[in-house]
């Protein structure tokens, strides 16, 4: 019966058109466009007000266009120091967390071993925990073991939450990893280290890079956990929070804009590398 | 050498695992122990197994607890309502613009969370360029305000966590084989029926992940309530922050944090069971 009715129908057009109503064909894209604009609105405000020429402390009303804020980006020594601190924390925590997380990711996807359950719990529960709880727990821990808070305690905290995100990213990229490629290398006489360097690492590199970028982005923007673990040290978000009650100087917008631009460049590079990797690995999958 | 091969995965796990054990698991235990202590920061604390603190904090901060849960719930529903059509459009209609659209969705992550929230404060300001203009042309009453209302706090949190909802929904929707939907329409299902009976059930893992990824941070958020809200929108996160960092009342703050965490884990468990997502309850 199904065959009959199918035959009576006109040949099926492209599947997408077949089940998309005419109204939906423009409502959904317009809705999505508006939602994207909504997502971009505060960023546009941030960028625009980096070019503002505020009369007093408050950068809240448009006074006139200027590039002055870009020239005086390092006008506040404390802000500069906070930014440098953020970069230090993000760099160290990214390097350490990416290394430790990649090792866990490799172990989880390439080996069978006992104790997977507890390990999964240890890796995934931090992600399901509100940041404020992580921060509070670390603060309680630092106070009770008598560890003085400063940049190093912030770095410890950032490594902790970044490990989980690195493992999740690596694992997502590594499932479906073909172990036969390694076996082939070994069969051809490569030792374990050579196999890792020449086969395994190049294959997992895009995943490692993606994980490192994510870790860096999470670290440099982290506010909640940093607030609890920093003590007297300041980072970029902590400094911005401190002045937000009195009025944020336009130099903050300028720094935000520059960080945004750098992030865009990096993400562009990553997409480009990924595309190249996919093209060279499996030409038939380029359309996906 | 060969015999020690079973050790390899453990060597890989060791550094990261120890780090998580020392700086996640042990602090959690420390926090539990702190919540059961009595004393003050100056005089020192003593572990007295003061379990009474739990009912005490629930009673004292019930308004903030309930408000956080309520806000978290509203935020999740709003984010799903906005995020589902977005993810659907990108997955099924994105064509070759899929990647660019996804990039636009995660664009907010490239600017500081704080700066974005401060931007909202500016956009929603009583006499800012939005409300001020509407008031000038007489569309709004001069006394109308958004800042310092629950609306501002809820929309701020929704804004911040919307991308977290869109991404898993997109992943779930993108995986659906279009031929299944085609088959449903071939079998005389209307487009709505095909959506309700095929697309929606298949996208439930995305709904599950997306709602957790918005509900958990939303319940624990305090930035939006602090920057966009007023005294009447205080959330449990603001209470924890104040008790820990201003009042130095560690036992109370630890007890609240522990309740928050426990509540969320129990919630996840039952939510996972309700949605039949066995993979996550295993």
Interface residues (C-beta under 8 A of the other chain):
Chain A: X2 X5 X6 X9 X12 X15 X16 X18 X19 X20 X21 X24 X28 X29 X31 X32 X35 X36 X38 X39 X40 X41 X42 X43 X45 X46 X49 X60 X62 X99 X100 X101 X103 X104 X106 X107 X110 X111 X112 X113 X119 X122 X123 X125 X126 X128 X129 X130 X131 X132 X133 X134 X136 X137 X138 X139 X140 X141 X143 X144 X156 X157 X159 X160 X163 X164 X167 X217 X221 X223 X224 X227 X228 X236 X237 X240 X241 X244 X248 X252 X253 X256 X259 X260 X263 X264 X267 X271
Chain B: X6 X8 X9 X10 X12 X13 X15 X16 X17 X19 X20 X21 X23 X24 X25 X26 X27 X28 X30 X31 X33 X34 X82 X85 X86 X88 X89 X90 X92 X93 X99 X101 X103 X104 X105 X107 X108 X109 X110 X111 X112 X113 X114 X115 X116 X117 X118 X119 X120 X122 X123 X125 X128 X129 X159 X162 X163 X178 X179 X181 X182 X185 X186 X187 X188 X191 X194 X212 X216 X217 X219 X220 X221 X222 X223 X227 X237 X240 X241 X244 X245 X250 X253 X254 X257 X258 X260 X261 X264 X265 X268
